[in-house]
Amino acid sequence: MNQEKAADFIKPIKEAYLKYFSEEYVNNNLVIPEVYFNSIEKLNIGELFSLESSLSNTKWGIDLYGNEFLERANVNKPAKNDKMFIAIGEWGSNHLFLMCCDKSSDDFGKIFDYNDAYPWCENDNAEVEWVKFEAFIKDEYNFDL
């Protein structure tokens, strides 16, 4: 993917996260793994979002669960999952695949399957996780990147 298209994708995600994190934090830590950018438009997998759908679903999740995050942030009690994620796909009626794009996190680059939840939901955990995008694609769709 060319740099301009990547920048066009990242800019609105940064803007959405600036409601919840400092500008310095977002600029230093929001990183979309290159393997995702280099392969997402080439993959023809119905459960994975296009970049446009990824953006809208990411912003939706941030807005929907942002108040839970802010309640913890305002009392200086962040949870482990109070990090930056992008929505990359869905399956069934309630499952959402999210990728951690916060390089300050030990979970950076991991993919998570949340059922009717989001990482910012304090008491919800992912049902499944993959260590990186390539492992997720191989395990779920039997395709090597």
C-alpha positions as CSV (number, residue, x, y, z in Angstrom):
1,M,0.0,0.0,0.0
2,N,1.3,3.4,-0.8
3,Q,2.2,5.8,2.0
4,E,-0.5,8.3,1.0
5,K,-3.3,5.8,1.3
6,A,-1.9,4.5,4.7
7,A,-1.7,8.1,5.9
8,D,-5.4,8.7,4.8
9,F,-6.4,5.6,6.9
10,I,-4.4,6.5,10.0
11,K,-5.3,10.2,10.2
12,P,-9.0,9.7,11.2
13,I,-8.1,6.9,13.6
14,K,-5.6,9.2,15.3
15,E,-8.3,11.9,15.5
16,A,-10.8,9.5,17.1
17,Y,-8.2,8.4,19.7
18,L,-7.3,11.9,20.6
19,K,-10.5,12.1,22.6
20,Y,-9.1,9.5,25.0
21,F,-5.3,9.8,24.8
22,S,-2.8,12.7,24.6
23,E,-1.6,13.8,21.2
24,E,2.0,12.8,22.2
25,Y,0.8,9.3,23.2
26,V,-1.2,8.8,20.0
27,N,1.7,10.1,17.8
28,N,4.2,7.9,19.5
29,N,2.2,4.7,19.9
30,L,-0.4,4.3,17.2
31,V,1.1,2.0,14.6
32,I,-0.7,-0.2,12.1
33,P,1.4,-3.3,11.4
34,E,2.8,-3.1,7.9
35,V,1.8,-6.7,7.1
36,Y,-1.9,-5.6,7.5
37,F,-1.5,-2.7,5.1
38,N,0.4,-4.8,2.6
39,S,-2.1,-7.6,2.5
40,I,-5.6,-6.5,3.5
41,E,-6.6,-5.2,0.0
42,K,-5.3,-8.3,-1.7
43,L,-7.2,-10.8,0.5
44,N,-10.7,-11.7,-0.6
45,I,-12.1,-12.9,2.7
46,G,-15.7,-11.8,3.4
47,E,-15.3,-11.6,7.2
48,L,-12.5,-9.0,6.9
49,F,-13.3,-5.4,6.6
50,S,-12.2,-3.2,3.8
51,L,-10.1,-0.2,5.0
52,E,-13.2,2.0,4.8
53,S,-15.2,-0.5,6.9
54,S,-12.3,-1.0,9.3
55,L,-12.2,2.8,9.9
56,S,-16.0,3.2,10.5
57,N,-16.2,0.1,12.8
58,T,-13.1,1.3,14.7
59,K,-14.6,4.7,15.3
60,W,-17.9,3.1,16.2
61,G,-16.2,1.0,18.9
62,I,-14.2,3.9,20.3
63,D,-17.4,6.1,20.5
64,L,-19.5,3.3,22.0
65,Y,-17.1,2.3,24.8
66,G,-15.2,5.5,25.3
67,N,-17.1,6.5,28.4
68,E,-15.9,3.3,30.2
69,F,-12.4,4.2,29.3
70,L,-12.7,7.8,30.4
71,E,-14.2,6.8,33.8
72,R,-11.0,4.8,34.5
73,A,-8.7,7.5,33.0
74,N,-10.3,10.2,35.1
75,V,-9.4,8.4,38.3
76,N,-6.0,7.3,37.0
77,K,-6.9,3.6,37.0
78,P,-6.4,2.4,33.5
79,A,-7.1,-1.3,32.7
80,K,-4.7,-3.5,30.8
81,N,-6.7,-3.2,27.6
82,D,-7.0,0.6,27.6
83,K,-4.9,0.7,24.5
84,M,-5.5,1.5,20.8
85,F,-7.1,-1.1,18.5
86,I,-8.6,-1.2,15.1
87,A,-11.5,-3.3,14.0
88,I,-10.4,-5.6,11.1
89,G,-13.4,-7.9,10.7
90,E,-16.4,-9.7,12.1
91,W,-18.1,-13.1,12.1
92,G,-21.5,-14.2,13.2
93,S,-23.8,-11.6,14.6
94,N,-21.7,-10.4,17.5
95,H,-18.0,-11.3,17.0
96,L,-15.5,-8.5,16.2
97,F,-11.9,-9.1,15.3
98,L,-9.6,-6.3,16.7
99,M,-5.9,-5.7,16.2
100,C,-3.9,-4.0,18.9
101,C,-2.1,-1.1,17.2
102,D,-0.6,0.4,20.4
103,K,3.2,-0.2,20.3
104,S,3.4,0.5,24.0
105,S,1.4,-2.6,24.7
106,D,2.7,-6.2,25.1
107,D,-0.3,-7.1,22.8
108,F,0.9,-4.9,19.9
109,G,0.1,-6.7,16.6
110,K,-2.1,-9.3,18.2
111,I,-5.6,-10.1,16.9
112,F,-8.5,-10.6,19.3
113,D,-11.9,-12.1,18.8
114,Y,-14.4,-10.3,21.1
115,N,-18.0,-11.5,21.4
116,D,-20.4,-8.6,21.8
117,A,-17.7,-6.6,23.5
118,Y,-14.7,-4.4,23.0
119,P,-11.3,-4.3,24.8
120,W,-12.4,-1.2,26.7
121,C,-15.3,-3.1,28.4
122,E,-13.8,-3.5,31.8
123,N,-15.0,-7.1,32.5
124,D,-14.9,-8.6,29.1
125,N,-12.1,-10.6,27.7
126,A,-11.4,-11.9,24.2
127,E,-12.5,-15.4,23.4
128,V,-9.5,-16.1,21.1
129,E,-6.3,-14.3,20.4
130,W,-3.6,-14.7,17.8
131,V,0.0,-13.5,18.2
132,K,0.1,-11.7,14.8
133,F,-1.9,-11.0,11.7
134,E,-0.2,-13.8,9.7
135,A,-1.1,-16.4,12.3
136,F,-4.7,-15.2,12.4
137,I,-5.0,-15.5,8.6
138,K,-3.4,-18.9,8.6
139,D,-5.4,-20.3,11.5
140,E,-8.8,-18.8,10.5
141,Y,-8.6,-19.0,6.7
142,N,-5.8,-21.5,6.0
143,F,-3.9,-18.9,3.9
144,D,-0.2,-18.1,4.1
145,L,0.8,-14.5,3.8
